[in-house]
Amino acid sequence: MTAMCTSRLRTSESGSATCPRAGDDALWKIAAYREQFARPHWAAAFNTACPTEYVTAFTTGLVASYDPHGDAFLRGGLGNYRDPTPVLAPMLEADWIIDDRRTMLKLTSPDGLAGAWYDRRDLDPDNELVSNETRWGMWGGPPRVGWYAVFSHHTPTALITATAAAVVDPAPVLRWHGELTRSVRQHAQATPVRPPAPTPGDTARTHWRPAPTLGTVSAPPAGPPPPPAPASRPRPARLAAADPALPFDSTRNPMSLHAEQFFTEALPLRIQGSVVGNSFYAVPPPGSQIRLRIDFYETIYHQKFGGLRLTVLHPDQGKIDVVALSFKEYGTFRARATSASYDRHVINAGSGRSEPPWKGGDFTALAQAVHAYAGMWGYPAPKPTVRSSQRAALPVPAPSRVRGR
């Protein structure tokens, strides 16, 4: 979780309570306030799949305009009767197709894989702050792995223009080859480069080095032995405080998630390992030092979990990589009958019910994604099995990259 707060500006990563909460899959949310505890004046949100370069473009412009002694960063929104096309000028200069109608202005990239909009309708200002029905918006990517960014009515237009410029920027960006889905590779031009961090293959080839041989030193003559220390009762260790590598929810009651039953029975994993608390720890591949941990990741709502978090750990380098696999993206609970579309794709561990909160889910596609990610780090690919009770496997998109907590 990441959050930056001032008296009138709040920027947070998913899991923080500093920005307006909503039933969406936004990872980054930025909100500006006239007063510290007032209703937000404007808000912007970027979902999990949104490239970080777009978030950086927005926040860089925000930092440049921020004044702790003035309100310039709060102003700059487009009036109701002004022309919105100059705000999206970078897209027009990139020959995007414009569809300007009375209620909506739409821009679409020449390849049809990205777009933007300006909604002229009478929108609910409160709903704009907590939903995707906003005045401004951008989207892109193939189906199922697409991204979006939304901006409410009073968002400064300079920040929207900066984001639009980043969207059409032709400069190449760094991506792991394994996280690119087949549909993305069909539309992208990939050029191998030397990565700035160790690759999974580099990490897998790393071997444990023995500790250096201890030398000898002179010691002073031994004196009388010190008096024995008074006996004291040992105090129980607090694992969460002593081991920062443990997941953030390790101290919670594992029975609320029924993690042991989930990882050994419900999730069709074919990776050897053990369940500790609410986490599954995979046995490392032969000759490798890396450790794969799988646990549940919590949404912005308390005790509601939106999917699995996979963390790769190394004894020397610490946390190497973290990805999130959402239940929604892999259709885990599509068969649920519920009126709330958001609750359909999460598990509620705080309901107080005795049965597992994930009961009734189809975890076939989710397990395939786990195996695909584990294979990137040297874990042997599982042998295919035929289970008549399972329906056909769904297409497995690549996991969405997130920052670790």
KAGIUR-V548290 format. One record per backbone hydrogen bond with DSSP energy under -0.5 kcal/mol. CO is the residue of the C=O (numbers start at 1). NH is the residue of the N-H. E is the energy in kcal/mol with one decimal. If there is no record, write none. Layout:
co: [CO;CO]
nh: [NH;NH]
e: [E;E]
//
This chain:
co: [2;4;8;9;10;11;12;13;22;25;27;28;29;30;31;32;32;35;39;42;43;44;45;46;46;47;51;51;52;53;54;55;56;57;58;59;60;61;62;67;71;71;72;76;79;84;84;85;86;88;88;89;90;91;92;97;99;99;103;103;104;104;105;106;107;108;109;113;114;115;116;117;118;118;121;123;124;125;126;127;127;128;132;135;136;137;138;139;140;142;147;148;149;150;151;152;153;156;156;157;158;159;160;161;162;163;164;165;166;176;177;179;181;182;183;184;184;188;193;199;200;201;203;237;238;238;239;242;243;247;249;253;254;254;254;258;259;260;261;261;262;266;267;272;274;274;276;278;279;280;280;281;285;291;291;292;293;294;295;297;297;301;303;303;303;304;305;306;306;307;308;309;309;310;311;311;312;312;313;314;318;318;321;322;323;324;324;325;326;327;328;331;332;333;336;339;340;342;343;347;347;348;356;358;361;363;364;365;366;367;368;369;370;371;372;373;373;374;374;375;385;386;387;395;400]
nh: [13;11;33;6;31;4;29;16;24;48;14;46;12;44;10;41;42;38;34;32;152;30;150;27;28;50;54;55;56;57;58;59;60;61;62;63;64;65;66;70;74;75;75;157;82;87;88;88;89;91;92;93;94;96;95;108;101;106;120;121;101;106;118;99;116;97;112;141;109;139;107;137;105;120;123;125;128;129;129;130;131;131;134;119;151;117;149;115;147;145;140;47;138;45;136;155;78;159;160;161;162;163;164;165;166;167;168;169;169;179;180;181;185;186;187;187;188;190;195;203;204;205;206;239;241;242;243;244;246;250;252;256;257;258;259;262;263;264;265;266;267;268;269;283;276;281;279;296;276;282;294;274;288;293;313;282;311;280;309;306;307;304;305;349;350;299;347;327;328;297;325;295;311;323;293;313;320;321;291;318;314;320;312;402;310;326;400;308;330;332;331;334;362;336;338;341;344;345;346;305;349;351;359;361;363;367;368;369;370;371;372;373;374;375;376;376;377;377;379;378;387;388;390;397;324]
e: [-3.2;-2.7;-3.7;-2.5;-2.8;-3.4;-2.3;-1.4;-1.4;-1.2;-2.1;-2.6;-2.5;-2.7;-2.8;-3.3;-1.1;-1.2;-0.5;-2.2;-2.6;-2.7;-2.4;-2.4;-2.4;-1.3;-1.3;-1.1;-2.6;-1.9;-1.8;-2.7;-2.6;-1.7;-1.9;-2.6;-2.0;-1.4;-1.3;-1.5;-1.1;-0.8;-0.8;-2.7;-1.1;-1.0;-0.9;-0.7;-1.3;-1.0;-1.6;-2.8;-0.8;-2.0;-1.6;-2.3;-0.7;-2.3;-2.6;-0.7;-2.5;-0.5;-2.2;-3.1;-2.3;-3.2;-1.9;-2.5;-2.6;-2.4;-2.6;-1.6;-2.5;-0.6;-1.2;-0.7;-1.9;-0.8;-0.6;-1.0;-0.5;-0.5;-1.5;-2.7;-2.1;-2.4;-2.3;-2.4;-2.8;-1.1;-1.8;-1.9;-2.6;-2.2;-2.4;-1.6;-0.5;-0.9;-1.2;-2.7;-1.9;-1.8;-2.5;-2.3;-1.6;-1.9;-1.7;-0.5;-0.5;-1.0;-1.3;-0.6;-2.5;-1.4;-0.6;-1.2;-0.9;-0.7;-0.6;-2.5;-2.3;-1.5;-1.1;-0.8;-0.7;-2.0;-2.4;-0.6;-1.7;-1.7;-1.4;-1.5;-0.8;-1.3;-1.1;-2.3;-2.8;-1.5;-2.0;-1.6;-3.1;-0.6;-3.1;-3.1;-0.5;-3.3;-2.0;-0.5;-2.7;-0.6;-2.7;-2.2;-1.9;-0.6;-3.1;-2.6;-2.9;-3.1;-3.6;-1.7;-0.7;-1.8;-0.5;-2.8;-0.6;-3.3;-2.2;-2.6;-0.5;-1.9;-3.0;-2.2;-0.5;-2.1;-2.8;-0.5;-2.9;-1.1;-2.5;-2.0;-2.0;-0.5;-2.8;-1.2;-2.3;-0.6;-1.3;-2.5;-1.3;-2.4;-1.3;-0.9;-2.7;-1.6;-0.8;-0.7;-1.1;-1.5;-1.1;-2.6;-0.8;-0.7;-1.5;-1.5;-0.7;-2.4;-1.9;-1.9;-2.0;-2.5;-2.2;-2.3;-2.7;-2.1;-0.9;-0.7;-0.6;-1.1;-2.0;-1.4;-0.6;-0.5;-1.5;-0.8;-2.0]
//
